[in-house]
Amino acid sequence: VQKILRAKFNQNPALQKQLIATGNREIHPENLSHENFWGSCTCTRCKNLGQNMLGQLLMAERRFQTHGYERRQEGKRERKAKNFRGEYPIYGSSK
């Protein structure tokens, strides 16, 4: 499931931004269908005692996407700075 989530967020930048925008908040999918493994059923019988496995996987993916995004942005800034200073000329050496 983690690989599927990784592919889903890598292929959809808008969805990736939504996930990152949740910040450090807990993600807790709720339902009324008595499904208590992936989320938590909020009916009076189940009383919201689910294992929240999907929420845990989404929060792990959020950490990965957030730190991966920061590393990619930092790499882009470094490359732009190096190109601006001429350390990596685009069309080859000027010798």
C-alpha positions as CSV (number, residue, x, y, z in Angstrom):
1,V,0.0,0.0,0.0
2,Q,2.9,2.4,0.7
3,K,4.2,1.9,-2.8
4,I,0.8,2.7,-4.2
5,L,0.5,5.9,-2.1
6,R,4.0,6.9,-3.2
7,A,3.1,6.5,-6.8
8,K,-0.2,8.3,-6.3
9,F,1.4,11.4,-4.8
10,N,4.4,11.4,-7.1
11,Q,2.1,11.4,-10.2
12,N,-0.3,14.0,-8.9
13,P,1.4,17.3,-7.8
14,A,-1.9,18.9,-6.8
15,L,-2.7,16.0,-4.5
16,Q,0.9,16.0,-3.2
17,K,0.5,19.7,-2.2
18,Q,-2.8,18.9,-0.4
19,L,-1.1,16.2,1.6
20,I,1.9,18.4,2.5
21,A,-0.5,21.2,3.4
22,T,-1.9,19.1,6.3
23,G,1.3,20.0,8.1
24,N,1.9,18.0,11.3
25,R,-1.8,17.3,11.9
26,E,-2.9,13.8,12.5
27,I,-4.7,12.2,9.5
28,H,-7.5,10.0,10.7
29,P,-10.0,8.7,8.1
30,E,-13.4,8.3,9.6
31,N,-16.3,6.2,8.2
32,L,-19.7,4.8,9.2
33,S,-19.2,1.4,7.6
34,H,-17.7,-0.4,10.6
35,E,-14.3,-0.5,8.9
36,N,-11.7,-0.2,11.8
37,F,-8.5,-1.4,10.2
38,W,-7.7,1.3,7.7
39,G,-9.7,4.1,9.5
40,S,-12.1,4.4,12.3
41,C,-15.9,3.9,12.3
42,T,-17.6,6.7,14.2
43,C,-20.9,4.9,14.8
44,T,-22.1,4.5,18.4
45,R,-21.3,0.8,18.3
46,C,-17.6,1.1,17.2
47,K,-16.9,4.3,19.1
48,N,-14.1,5.4,16.9
49,L,-11.6,2.8,18.1
50,G,-10.1,1.9,14.7
51,Q,-6.4,1.1,14.1
52,N,-6.1,4.0,11.5
53,M,-3.6,2.2,9.3
54,L,-4.4,4.3,6.3
55,G,-3.8,7.5,8.4
56,Q,-0.5,6.2,9.6
57,L,0.6,5.4,6.0
58,L,-0.5,8.8,4.8
59,M,1.4,10.5,7.6
60,A,4.5,8.5,6.7
61,E,4.1,9.4,3.1
62,R,3.6,13.1,4.0
63,R,6.9,13.0,5.9
64,F,8.6,11.5,2.8
65,Q,7.0,13.9,0.4
66,T,7.8,16.9,2.6
67,H,11.4,16.1,3.1
68,G,11.8,14.9,-0.5
69,Y,10.3,18.1,-1.8
70,E,12.6,20.2,0.4
71,R,15.6,18.3,-0.9
72,R,14.5,18.7,-4.5
73,Q,13.9,22.5,-4.0
74,E,17.3,22.9,-2.3
75,G,19.0,21.1,-5.2
76,K,17.3,23.4,-7.7
77,R,18.4,26.5,-5.8
78,E,22.0,25.1,-5.7
79,R,22.0,24.4,-9.4
80,K,20.7,27.8,-10.3
81,A,23.3,29.5,-8.0
82,K,26.1,27.5,-9.6
83,N,24.9,28.2,-13.1
84,F,24.6,31.9,-12.3
85,R,28.2,32.0,-11.1
86,G,29.3,30.2,-14.2
87,E,30.7,27.1,-12.6
88,Y,28.6,24.9,-14.8
89,P,28.5,26.7,-18.2
90,I,25.6,25.6,-20.4
91,Y,27.4,25.4,-23.7
92,G,30.7,24.0,-22.6
93,S,34.0,25.5,-21.6
94,S,35.1,29.0,-22.7
95,K,38.8,27.9,-23.0
